[in-house]
Amino acid sequence: MNKKIFTAAFLVTLLASFAGFAAEDKPLMVIRFNQDIVNYEKPLQKAVSAAIRVKPATFFDIVSITPKTGKYRKDKLLRRNSEFLTSEIVENILNSGIKDGRIRVTYQDSELSDSSEVHIFVR
């Protein structure tokens, strides 16, 4: 089996267990910070509103993925940046009227990711 495929499959399984959702579930939204400016606010607001319309008591699992380079200082900066970006997304969700107790955030480092990503799941 190809090592990258195995690692990717392992990462998906690991993320699923951390965030408490079934591995076959698809995220409501994936925000990739692979550009200098990522305009995610309006699509996020629409996605959150749609989820609430379908299920008013929706819980949100936020999985923040940070690229891992193996270089301590760079990884530390990438992690700090990822945490900041994730906190901005959580703030946007809270501003939509979602209570803090209905949001769970987990963090994961990934050697497979080239940029920070935030995956938003509903349950």
C-alpha positions in Angstrom: 0.0 0.0 0.0 1.3 3.5 -0.9 2.6 5.2 2.3 0.8 8.5 1.4 -2.5 6.8 0.9 -2.1 4.9 4.2 -1.1 8.1 6.0 -4.1 9.9 4.5 -6.5 7.2 5.5 -5.0 7.1 9.0 -5.4 10.9 9.3 -9.0 10.8 8.3 -9.7 8.1 10.9 -7.8 10.0 13.5 -9.6 13.3 12.8 -12.9 11.4 13.0 -12.1 10.0 16.4 -11.0 13.3 17.7 -14.0 15.3 16.5 -16.6 12.6 17.5 -18.2 12.1 14.1 -18.4 9.1 11.8 -15.6 8.8 9.3 -18.0 8.8 6.4 -19.5 12.2 7.4 -18.7 15.1 5.2 -17.9 18.5 6.6 -20.5 21.3 6.3 -17.6 23.5 5.1 -13.9 23.4 4.6 -12.0 26.6 4.7 -8.5 26.5 3.2 -6.1 29.3 4.0 -4.0 28.7 0.9 -4.2 32.4 -0.3 -3.3 35.7 1.2 -7.0 36.7 1.4 -9.7 34.1 2.0 -13.2 35.5 1.9 -15.0 32.8 4.0 -17.3 35.0 6.1 -20.4 35.1 3.9 -20.3 31.4 2.8 -19.8 30.5 6.5 -22.8 32.6 7.6 -24.9 30.9 4.9 -23.7 27.4 5.8 -24.4 28.0 9.5 -27.8 29.5 8.8 -28.7 26.5 6.6 -27.6 24.0 9.3 -29.7 25.8 11.9 -32.8 25.8 9.6 -32.5 22.0 9.2 -31.7 21.3 12.9 -32.1 24.2 15.3 -30.1 22.4 18.1 -27.1 21.9 15.8 -23.7 21.4 17.4 -20.6 22.4 15.5 -17.3 20.4 15.5 -14.5 22.6 14.3 -11.3 20.7 13.3 -8.3 23.0 12.8 -5.6 21.4 10.7 -2.1 22.9 10.8 0.6 22.0 8.3 3.6 20.3 9.9 7.0 20.8 8.5 9.2 19.1 11.1 11.0 22.5 11.8 10.2 23.5 15.4 10.1 27.3 15.0 8.1 27.2 11.7 5.7 24.6 13.1 5.1 26.8 16.2 4.4 29.9 14.0 2.1 27.8 11.8 0.2 26.5 14.8 -0.2 30.0 16.3 -1.5 31.3 13.0 -3.9 28.3 12.7 -5.2 29.0 16.2 -5.8 32.6 15.4 -7.7 31.8 12.1 -9.8 29.2 14.0 -10.7 31.6 16.7 -11.8 34.1 14.0 -14.1 31.4 12.5 -15.5 30.5 16.0 -16.2 34.2 16.6 -18.1 34.3 13.3 -20.2 31.3 14.3 -20.9 32.8 17.7 -21.9 36.1 16.1 -24.5 34.0 14.2 -26.2 33.4 17.5 -24.8 30.0 18.2 -24.1 29.4 21.9 -20.5 28.6 23.0 -21.6 25.3 24.4 -22.6 24.1 21.0 -19.1 24.5 19.5 -16.2 22.1 20.0 -12.8 22.8 18.6 -10.0 20.3 18.1 -6.6 20.8 16.6 -4.6 18.4 14.4 -1.2 18.7 12.8 -0.8 17.3 9.4 2.2 16.5 7.2 -0.2 16.1 4.3 -1.5 19.7 4.4 0.3 22.6 2.7 -1.8 25.3 4.3 -4.0 25.8 7.4 -7.5 24.4 7.0 -10.6 24.5 9.1 -13.2 21.7 8.7 -16.6 22.4 10.1 -18.9 19.5 10.9 -22.4 19.5 12.3 -24.0 16.9 14.6 
